[in-house]
Amino acid sequence: MKKSQRGMTMVGFLLTLTLLIFFAFVAMKIVPMYIEFYSVKKIMATVANNPEAASGKDKIRSLFARSLQIDYVKVIKPEMLKIESTDGGYNLVMDYERRESLMANLDVVGKFHAEQKLARGAGAE
C-alpha cells in the first residue's frame, strides 16, 4: 500500500506567508486612516452636544480644535471644518482625502465625509 504525504509544500507555504504579510502591510496603512476618521466623527458629535457651541462659529471651531488636540488627531486641521448656517442651527461638514504611500509609486487614497447637525441653544439632535 502506497502512503501519500499530506500538508503544504514549501512553495505553497511561502506563497501563503507572502500573501498574509502583504495584507497585513496594507492593513497597517489603511486602519489608522479609519481610526482617525472615526475620531473626527466622535469629535464632531461631542462639539454638537456641547452647550457652548451654540454661541457661534468661532466657538465651534475652537472647541473642535481643542478636541483634535486631546484626541491626538494631527492630520486634520480646524480650518478644514466647514460650518454651514441652517434655519435651526449649524451643519458641521468634514470632507477630506487622505493619501498614504503604500510602496514605491503606489498610494492608498481614502476619501472621507462626515456631517453633524448642531441645533442652536439645545445641543445636537
DSSP file (Angstrom, degrees, kcal/mol; ACC not computed):
  #  RESIDUE AA STRUCTURE BP1 BP2  ACC     N-H-->O    O-->H-N    N-H-->O    O-->H-N    TCO  KAPPA ALPHA  PHI   PSI    X-CA   Y-CA   Z-CA
    1    1 A M              0   0    0      0, 0.0     2,-0.4     0, 0.0     0, 0.0   0.000 360.0 360.0 360.0 135.2    0.0    0.0    0.0
    2    2 A K        -     0   0    0      1,-0.0     2,-0.4     2,-0.0     0, 0.0  -0.712 360.0-143.9 -90.8 130.4    1.3    3.4   -1.0
    3    3 A K        -     0   0    0     -2,-0.4     2,-0.4     0, 0.0    -1,-0.0  -0.772  12.0-155.2 -91.6 134.9    1.5    6.2    1.6
    4    4 A S        -     0   0    0     -2,-0.4     2,-0.2     0, 0.0    -2,-0.0  -0.902  15.8-123.9-110.4 142.5    0.7    9.7    0.4
    5    5 A Q        -     0   0    0     -2,-0.4     2,-0.3     2,-0.0     0, 0.0  -0.504  22.9-155.1 -81.5 150.3    2.1   12.7    2.2
    6    6 A R        +     0   0    0     -2,-0.2     2,-0.2     2,-0.1    -1,-0.0  -0.914  44.2  53.9-124.1 152.7   -0.3   15.4    3.4
    7    7 A G  S    S-     0   0    0     -2,-0.3     2,-0.2     2,-0.0    -2,-0.0  -0.634  84.1 -43.7 120.9-178.7    0.3   19.1    4.1
    8    8 A M        -     0   0    0     -2,-0.2     2,-0.1     1,-0.1    -2,-0.1  -0.578  48.6-126.9 -88.2 148.1    1.7   22.1    2.3
    9    9 A T     >  -     0   0    0     -2,-0.2     4,-2.4     1,-0.1     5,-0.2  -0.426  31.6-105.9 -81.0 168.7    4.8   22.2    0.2
   10   10 A M  H  > S+     0   0    0      2,-0.2     4,-2.4     1,-0.2     5,-0.2   0.889 122.2  51.2 -63.9 -38.9    7.4   24.7    1.0
   11   11 A V  H  > S+     0   0    0      2,-0.2     4,-2.3     1,-0.2    -1,-0.2   0.921 110.6  48.5 -65.4 -43.8    6.4   26.8   -2.1
   12   12 A G  H  > S+     0   0    0      1,-0.2     4,-2.2     2,-0.2    -2,-0.2   0.897 111.7  50.0 -61.9 -41.1    2.8   26.8   -1.0
   13   13 A F  H  X S+     0   0    0     -4,-2.4     4,-2.6     2,-0.2    -2,-0.2   0.914 110.9  48.7 -63.6 -43.5    3.7   27.8    2.5
   14   14 A L  H  X S+     0   0    0     -4,-2.4     4,-2.4     2,-0.2    -2,-0.2   0.884 111.2  50.0 -66.8 -38.4    5.9   30.7    1.2
   15   15 A L  H  X S+     0   0    0     -4,-2.3     4,-2.2     2,-0.2    -1,-0.2   0.924 112.6  47.0 -64.2 -43.8    3.1   31.9   -1.1
   16   16 A T  H  X S+     0   0    0     -4,-2.2     4,-2.3     1,-0.2    -2,-0.2   0.918 113.2  48.7 -63.5 -43.9    0.6   31.8    1.7
   17   17 A L  H  X S+     0   0    0     -4,-2.6     4,-2.4     2,-0.2    -2,-0.2   0.893 109.8  52.4 -63.5 -40.7    3.0   33.6    4.0
   18   18 A T  H  X S+     0   0    0     -4,-2.4     4,-2.3     2,-0.2    -2,-0.2   0.915 110.2  48.1 -62.1 -44.1    3.8   36.3    1.4
   19   19 A L  H  X S+     0   0    0     -4,-2.2     4,-2.5     2,-0.2     5,-0.2   0.910 111.4  49.9 -63.5 -42.8    0.0   37.0    0.9
   20   20 A L  H  X S+     0   0    0     -4,-2.3     4,-2.0     1,-0.2    -2,-0.2   0.909 111.8  47.9 -62.7 -42.1   -0.5   37.2    4.7
   21   21 A I  H  X S+     0   0    0     -4,-2.4     4,-2.3     2,-0.2    -2,-0.2   0.903 111.2  51.3 -65.9 -40.8    2.4   39.7    5.0
   22   22 A F  H  X S+     0   0    0     -4,-2.3     4,-2.4     2,-0.2    -2,-0.2   0.942 111.9  45.5 -61.7 -48.1    1.1   41.8    2.1
   23   23 A F  H  X S+     0   0    0     -4,-2.5     4,-2.2     1,-0.2    -1,-0.2   0.851 112.2  51.7 -66.8 -33.3   -2.4   42.1    3.5
   24   24 A A  H  X S+     0   0    0     -4,-2.0     4,-1.9    -5,-0.2    -1,-0.2   0.893 109.9  50.1 -67.1 -38.7   -1.0   42.9    7.0
   25   25 A F  H  X S+     0   0    0     -4,-2.3     4,-0.8     2,-0.2    -2,-0.2   0.915 111.6  47.2 -65.0 -44.0    1.2   45.6    5.5
   26   26 A V  H >X S+     0   0    0     -4,-2.4     4,-2.0     1,-0.2     3,-0.8   0.905 110.6  52.8 -63.9 -41.5   -1.8   47.1    3.6
   27   27 A A  H 3X S+     0   0    0     -4,-2.2     4,-2.6     1,-0.3    -1,-0.2   0.868 102.5  58.7 -62.6 -36.0   -3.9   46.9    6.8
   28   28 A M  H 3< S+     0   0    0     -4,-1.9    -1,-0.3     1,-0.2    -2,-0.2   0.751 111.4  42.5 -66.2 -21.9   -1.2   48.8    8.7
   29   29 A K  H << S+     0   0    0     -3,-0.8     4,-0.5    -4,-0.8    -2,-0.2   0.815 120.8  38.9 -88.1 -35.4   -1.6   51.7    6.2
   30   30 A I  H >X S+     0   0    0     -4,-2.0     4,-1.5     2,-0.1     3,-0.6   0.885 104.0  63.1 -87.1 -41.9   -5.4   51.7    6.0
   31   31 A V  H 3X S+     0   0    0     -4,-2.6     4,-2.4     1,-0.2     5,-0.2   0.880 100.1  53.0 -58.1 -44.0   -6.6   51.1    9.6
   32   32 A P  H 3> S+     0   0    0      0, 0.0     4,-2.3     0, 0.0    -1,-0.2   0.860 105.5  56.2 -61.5 -32.1   -5.0   54.3   11.0
   33   33 A M  H <> S+     0   0    0     -3,-0.6     4,-1.9    -4,-0.5    -2,-0.2   0.913 111.0  43.3 -63.5 -41.3   -6.9   56.3    8.4
   34   34 A Y  H  X S+     0   0    0     -4,-1.5     4,-2.5     2,-0.2     5,-0.2   0.858 110.8  54.3 -73.3 -35.7  -10.2   54.9    9.5
   35   35 A I  H  X S+     0   0    0     -4,-2.4     4,-1.7     1,-0.2    -2,-0.2   0.923 110.1  48.2 -61.6 -43.1   -9.4   55.2   13.2
   36   36 A E  H  X S+     0   0    0     -4,-2.3     4,-2.2    -5,-0.2    -2,-0.2   0.906 110.1  52.1 -62.9 -42.1   -8.7   58.9   12.6
   37   37 A F  H  X S+     0   0    0     -4,-1.9     4,-2.3     1,-0.2    -2,-0.2   0.919 109.7  48.0 -62.2 -44.2  -11.9   59.3   10.6
   38   38 A Y  H  X S+     0   0    0     -4,-2.5     4,-2.0     1,-0.2    -1,-0.2   0.825 109.5  54.1 -68.3 -29.3  -14.0   57.8   13.5
   39   39 A S  H  X S+     0   0    0     -4,-1.7     4,-2.5    -5,-0.2    -1,-0.2   0.907 108.2  49.5 -66.4 -41.1  -12.2   60.1   15.9
   40   40 A V  H  X S+     0   0    0     -4,-2.2     4,-2.5     2,-0.2    -2,-0.2   0.913 110.6  49.8 -63.9 -42.6  -13.2   63.1   13.8
   41   41 A K  H  X S+     0   0    0     -4,-2.3     4,-2.0     1,-0.2    -1,-0.2   0.902 111.7  48.9 -62.2 -40.4  -16.8   61.9   13.8
   42   42 A K  H  X S+     0   0    0     -4,-2.0     4,-2.3     2,-0.2    -2,-0.2   0.898 110.8  50.4 -65.6 -40.4  -16.7   61.4   17.5
   43   43 A I  H  X S+     0   0    0     -4,-2.5     4,-2.7     2,-0.2     5,-0.2   0.912 109.0  51.4 -63.8 -42.7  -15.3   64.9   18.0
   44   44 A M  H  X S+     0   0    0     -4,-2.5     4,-2.2     1,-0.2    -1,-0.2   0.901 111.1  47.9 -62.3 -40.6  -18.0   66.4   15.8
   45   45 A A  H  X S+     0   0    0     -4,-2.0     4,-1.6     2,-0.2    -1,-0.2   0.891 111.6  50.7 -66.6 -38.9  -20.7   64.7   17.8
   46   46 A T  H  X S+     0   0    0     -4,-2.3     4,-0.7     2,-0.2    -2,-0.2   0.914 111.0  47.8 -63.9 -43.4  -19.0   65.9   21.1
   47   47 A V  H >< S+     0   0    0     -4,-2.7     3,-0.8     1,-0.2     6,-0.3   0.904 110.1  52.8 -64.1 -40.9  -18.9   69.5   19.8
   48   48 A A  H 3< S+     0   0    0     -4,-2.2    76,-0.6     1,-0.2    71,-0.2   0.816 110.0  48.3 -65.6 -29.9  -22.5   69.3   18.7
   49   49 A N  H 3< S+     0   0    0     -4,-1.6    -1,-0.2    74,-0.3    -2,-0.2   0.556  88.4 101.2 -86.1  -8.8  -23.6   68.2   22.2
   50   50 A N    X<  -     0   0    0     -3,-0.8     3,-1.4    -4,-0.7     4,-0.3  -0.658  67.3-147.0 -79.7 124.4  -21.6   70.9   23.9
   51   51 A P  G >  S+     0   0    0      0, 0.0     3,-1.0     0, 0.0    70,-0.2   0.774  95.8  64.0 -63.2 -25.5  -23.9   73.7   25.0
   52   52 A E  G >  S+     0   0    0      1,-0.2     3,-1.5     2,-0.1     4,-0.1   0.745  87.2  72.7 -68.5 -22.4  -21.2   76.3   24.5
   53   53 A A  G X  S+     0   0    0     -3,-1.4     3,-1.2    -6,-0.3     7,-0.3   0.722  81.4  70.2 -67.9 -21.5  -21.1   75.5   20.7
   54   54 A A  G <  S+     0   0    0     -3,-1.0    -1,-0.3    -4,-0.3    -2,-0.1   0.589  79.7  79.8 -72.4  -8.1  -24.4   77.3   20.1
   55   55 A S  G <  S-     0   0    0     -3,-1.5    -1,-0.2     1,-0.2     2,-0.2   0.610 107.4 -62.1 -79.7 -10.4  -22.8   80.7   20.7
   56   56 A G    <>  -     0   0    0     -3,-1.2     4,-2.0     1,-0.1    -1,-0.2  -0.799  50.4 -74.5 150.3 171.1  -21.2   80.9   17.3
   57   57 A K  H  > S+     0   0    0     -2,-0.2     4,-2.5     1,-0.2     5,-0.2   0.853 121.0  55.2 -65.6 -37.4  -18.9   79.6   14.6
   58   58 A D  H  > S+     0   0    0      1,-0.2     4,-2.2     2,-0.2    -1,-0.2   0.909 109.0  47.6 -63.7 -41.1  -15.8   80.8   16.3
   59   59 A K  H  > S+     0   0    0      2,-0.2     4,-2.5     1,-0.2     5,-0.2   0.896 110.8  52.2 -66.3 -40.0  -16.6   78.9   19.5
   60   60 A I  H  X S+     0   0    0     -4,-2.0     4,-2.4    -7,-0.3    -2,-0.2   0.942 111.0  47.3 -60.0 -47.5  -17.5   75.8   17.4
   61   61 A R  H  X S+     0   0    0     -4,-2.5     4,-2.4     1,-0.2    -2,-0.2   0.880 112.2  49.1 -64.7 -38.2  -14.1   75.9   15.7
   62   62 A S  H  X S+     0   0    0     -4,-2.2     4,-2.4     2,-0.2    -1,-0.2   0.898 111.8  48.5 -69.6 -38.9  -12.2   76.5   18.9
   63   63 A L  H  X S+     0   0    0     -4,-2.5     4,-2.2     2,-0.2    -2,-0.2   0.904 112.6  49.6 -63.7 -40.0  -14.0   73.5   20.6
   64   64 A F  H  X S+     0   0    0     -4,-2.4     4,-2.1    -5,-0.2    -2,-0.2   0.919 111.2  48.8 -63.9 -44.2  -13.2   71.4   17.5
   65   65 A A  H  X S+     0   0    0     -4,-2.4     4,-1.8     1,-0.2    -2,-0.2   0.906 111.2  49.6 -63.4 -42.1   -9.5   72.4   17.6
   66   66 A R  H  X S+     0   0    0     -4,-2.4     4,-2.1     1,-0.2    -1,-0.2   0.906 111.1  49.3 -63.9 -41.5   -9.2   71.6   21.3
   67   67 A S  H  X S+     0   0    0     -4,-2.2     4,-2.3     1,-0.2    -1,-0.2   0.858 106.8  55.8 -67.6 -34.7  -10.8   68.2   20.8
   68   68 A L  H  <>S+     0   0    0     -4,-2.1     5,-2.4     1,-0.2     4,-0.2   0.909 109.4  47.2 -61.7 -41.0   -8.4   67.5   17.9
   69   69 A Q  H ><5S+     0   0    0     -4,-1.8     3,-1.1     1,-0.2    -2,-0.2   0.908 111.0  51.0 -66.2 -41.8   -5.5   68.1   20.3
   70   70 A I  H 3<5S+     0   0    0     -4,-2.1    -2,-0.2     1,-0.2    -1,-0.2   0.894 113.7  44.1 -63.6 -40.3   -7.0   66.0   23.0
   71   71 A D  T 3<5S-     0   0    0     -4,-2.3    -1,-0.2    -5,-0.1    -2,-0.2   0.341 110.3-121.1 -89.0   7.4   -7.5   63.0   20.7
   72   72 A Y  T < 5 +     0   0    0     -3,-1.1     2,-0.8    -4,-0.2    -3,-0.2   0.852  52.2 161.3  57.1  39.7   -4.1   63.4   19.0
   73   73 A V      < +     0   0    0     -5,-2.4    -1,-0.2    -6,-0.2    -2,-0.1  -0.832   6.2 169.1 -90.6 110.1   -5.5   63.9   15.5
   74   74 A K        +     0   0    0     -2,-0.8    -1,-0.2    -3,-0.1    -2,-0.1   0.757  64.0  55.1 -96.8 -27.7   -2.6   65.5   13.7
   75   75 A V  S    S+     0   0    0      2,-0.0     2,-0.4    23,-0.0    -1,-0.1   0.846  93.7  74.5 -80.2 -34.2   -3.6   65.4   10.0
   76   76 A I        -     0   0    0     -8,-0.1    -3,-0.0    20,-0.0    20,-0.0  -0.651  67.5-159.4 -84.3 132.2   -7.0   67.2   10.4
   77   77 A K    >   -     0   0    0     -2,-0.4     3,-1.8     1,-0.1     4,-0.3  -0.830  26.9-120.2-108.8 149.9   -6.8   71.0   10.9
   78   78 A P  G >  S+     0   0    0      0, 0.0     3,-1.3     0, 0.0    -1,-0.1   0.791 111.3  65.0 -59.1 -28.0   -9.6   73.1   12.4
   79   79 A E  G 3  S+     0   0    0      1,-0.2    -3,-0.0     3,-0.0   -18,-0.0   0.705  89.6  67.2 -68.2 -18.6   -9.7   75.2    9.2
   80   80 A M  G <  S+     0   0    0     -3,-1.8    15,-0.5     2,-0.1     2,-0.4   0.667  78.2  98.3 -75.8 -16.4  -10.9   72.1    7.3
   81   81 A L    <   -     0   0    0     -3,-1.3     2,-0.5    -4,-0.3    13,-0.2  -0.609  65.3-151.2 -76.6 123.8  -14.2   72.0    9.2
   82   82 A K  E     -A   93   0A   0     11,-2.9    11,-2.8    -2,-0.4     2,-0.6  -0.845   7.0-162.5 -95.8 129.1  -17.0   73.7    7.2
   83   83 A I  E     -A   92   0A   0     -2,-0.5     2,-0.4     9,-0.2     9,-0.2  -0.938   7.3-170.3-116.1 110.6  -19.7   75.3    9.3
   84   84 A E  E     -A   91   0A   0      7,-2.6     7,-2.7    -2,-0.6     2,-0.3  -0.852  19.2-129.7-103.7 133.0  -22.9   75.9    7.4
   85   85 A S  E     +A   90   0A   0     -2,-0.4     5,-0.2     5,-0.2     2,-0.2  -0.634  30.6 178.5 -79.9 135.8  -25.7   78.0    8.9
   86   86 A T        -     0   0    0      3,-2.7     3,-0.3    -2,-0.3     5,-0.0  -0.736  44.4 -95.2-125.2 177.5  -29.2   76.5    8.7
   87   87 A D  S    S+     0   0    0     -2,-0.2    -1,-0.0     1,-0.2     3,-0.0   0.908 123.3  33.3 -61.3 -42.6  -32.6   77.6   10.0
   88   88 A G  S    S-     0   0    0     31,-0.0    32,-2.6    -3,-0.0     2,-0.3   0.461 132.1 -61.9 -96.4  -1.1  -32.3   75.7   13.2
   89   89 A G  E    S- B   0 119A   0     -3,-0.3    -3,-2.7    30,-0.3     2,-0.3  -0.840  78.5 -33.3 163.6-124.8  -28.6   75.9   13.9
   90   90 A Y  E     -AB  85 118A   0     28,-3.4    28,-3.1    -2,-0.3     2,-0.5  -0.922  32.8-143.3-134.3 157.3  -25.5   74.8   12.1
   91   91 A N  E     -AB  84 117A   0     -7,-2.7    -7,-2.6    -2,-0.3     2,-0.5  -0.980  17.8-151.8-121.7 116.7  -24.4   71.9    9.9
   92   92 A L  E     -AB  83 116A   0     24,-3.4    24,-2.2    -2,-0.5     2,-0.4  -0.774  16.3-173.8 -90.5 126.6  -20.8   70.7   10.5
   93   93 A V  E     -AB  82 115A   0    -11,-2.8   -11,-2.9    -2,-0.5     2,-0.5  -0.982  13.1-175.7-127.4 127.4  -19.2   69.2    7.5
   94   94 A M  E     + B   0 114A   0     20,-3.0    20,-2.5    -2,-0.4     2,-0.5  -0.971  12.1 167.5-122.0 114.6  -15.8   67.5    7.3
   95   95 A D  E     + B   0 113A   0     -2,-0.5     2,-0.3   -15,-0.5    18,-0.2  -0.969  17.0 141.6-130.1 113.3  -14.9   66.4    3.8
   96   96 A Y  E     - B   0 112A   0     16,-2.2    16,-3.2    -2,-0.5     2,-0.4  -0.946  39.2-132.7-150.6 168.4  -11.3   65.4    3.2
   97   97 A E  E     - B   0 111A   0     -2,-0.3     2,-0.4    14,-0.2    14,-0.2  -0.986  13.7-158.5-128.3 134.3   -8.9   63.0    1.5
   98   98 A R  E     - B   0 110A   0     12,-3.2    12,-3.1    -2,-0.4     2,-0.5  -0.938   5.4-167.4-113.3 136.0   -6.0   61.0    3.0
   99   99 A R  E     - B   0 109A   0     -2,-0.4     2,-0.4    10,-0.2    10,-0.2  -0.987   5.3-177.0-125.2 123.9   -3.2   59.7    0.9
  100  100 A E  E     - B   0 108A   0      8,-2.8     8,-3.2    -2,-0.5     2,-0.3  -0.970  30.0-118.2-120.4 135.1   -0.7   57.2    2.3
  101  101 A S  E     - B   0 107A   0     -2,-0.4     6,-0.3     6,-0.2     3,-0.1  -0.556  29.0-178.5 -70.7 128.7    2.3   55.8    0.4
  102  102 A L  E     -     0   0A   0      4,-2.9     2,-0.3    -2,-0.3     5,-0.2   0.912  60.6 -36.6 -92.7 -62.6    2.0   52.1    0.0
  103  103 A M  E >  S- B   0 106A   0      3,-1.2     3,-2.7     0, 0.0    -1,-0.3  -0.923 102.4 -28.5-163.9 142.4    5.2   51.1   -1.8
  104  104 A A  T 3  S-     0   0    0     -2,-0.3    -2,-0.1     1,-0.3     0, 0.0  -0.283 130.5 -16.2  49.8-116.4    7.3   52.7   -4.5
  105  105 A N  T 3  S+     0   0    0     -4,-0.1     2,-0.4    -2,-0.1    -1,-0.3   0.133 112.0 106.3-104.8  21.6    4.9   54.8   -6.6
  106  106 A L  E <   -B  103   0A   0     -3,-2.7    -4,-2.9     2,-0.0    -3,-1.2  -0.856  47.7-172.2-102.1 133.6    1.7   53.2   -5.3
  107  107 A D  E     -B  101   0A   0     -2,-0.4     2,-0.5    -6,-0.3    -6,-0.2  -0.889  22.0-135.9-122.1 153.2   -0.6   55.1   -2.9
  108  108 A V  E     -B  100   0A   0     -8,-3.2    -8,-2.8    -2,-0.3     2,-0.5  -0.949  25.6-163.3-103.7 126.5   -3.6   54.3   -0.9
  109  109 A V  E     -B   99   0A   0     -2,-0.5     2,-0.5   -10,-0.2   -10,-0.2  -0.947   7.4-171.7-116.8 129.1   -6.2   57.0   -1.1
  110  110 A G  E     -B   98   0A   0    -12,-3.1   -12,-3.2    -2,-0.5     2,-0.5  -0.978   7.2-159.5-119.1 128.7   -9.1   57.3    1.3
  111  111 A K  E     -B   97   0A   0     -2,-0.5     2,-0.4   -14,-0.2   -14,-0.2  -0.934  16.1-171.5-107.3 126.8  -12.0   59.8    0.8
  112  112 A F  E     +B   96   0A   0    -16,-3.2   -16,-2.2    -2,-0.5     2,-0.4  -0.922  11.8 179.9-124.2 143.6  -13.9   60.7    4.0
  113  113 A H  E     +B   95   0A   0     -2,-0.4     2,-0.4   -18,-0.2   -18,-0.2  -0.986   5.5 170.9-143.4 128.6  -17.1   62.6    4.5
  114  114 A A  E     -B   94   0A   0    -20,-2.5   -20,-3.0    -2,-0.4     2,-0.3  -0.999   7.9-170.9-139.4 142.2  -18.9   63.3    7.8
  115  115 A E  E     -B   93   0A   0     -2,-0.4     2,-0.3   -22,-0.2   -22,-0.2  -0.971   2.7-177.6-130.8 147.6  -21.8   65.6    8.7
  116  116 A Q  E     -B   92   0A   0    -24,-2.2   -24,-3.4    -2,-0.3     2,-0.3  -0.973  19.0-138.5-145.9 129.3  -23.2   66.6   12.1
  117  117 A K  E     -B   91   0A   0     -2,-0.3     2,-0.4   -26,-0.2     8,-0.4  -0.667  14.7-165.6 -86.3 142.3  -26.2   68.8   12.8
  118  118 A L  E     -B   90   0A   0    -28,-3.1   -28,-3.4    -2,-0.3     2,-0.3  -0.971   8.8-149.7-130.3 115.4  -26.0   71.3   15.7
  119  119 A A  E  >  -BC  89 123A   0      4,-1.0     4,-1.0    -2,-0.4     2,-0.3  -0.645  25.8-111.0 -85.1 139.8  -29.2   72.9   16.9
  120  120 A R  T  4 S-     0   0    0    -32,-2.6    -1,-0.1    -2,-0.3   -65,-0.1  -0.541  93.4  -7.0 -70.9 126.7  -28.9   76.4   18.3
  121  121 A G  T  4 S+     0   0    0     -2,-0.3    -1,-0.2   -70,-0.2   -32,-0.1   0.171 129.0  63.8  81.8 -19.8  -29.5   76.5   22.1
  122  122 A A  T  4 S-     0   0    0     -3,-0.3    -2,-0.2     1,-0.3    -1,-0.1   0.389  96.7-121.7-120.5   4.0  -30.5   72.9   22.5
  123  123 A G  B  <  -C  119   0A   0     -4,-1.0    -4,-1.0   -73,-0.1    -1,-0.3  -0.297  56.2 -28.9  80.8-173.5  -27.4   70.9   21.5
  124  124 A A              0   0    0    -76,-0.6    -6,-0.2    -6,-0.2   -79,-0.0  -0.310 360.0 360.0 -77.0 158.7  -27.3   68.3   18.7
  125  125 A E              0   0    0     -8,-0.4    -1,-0.1    -2,-0.0    -7,-0.1   0.461 360.0 360.0 -81.6 360.0  -30.2   66.2   17.7
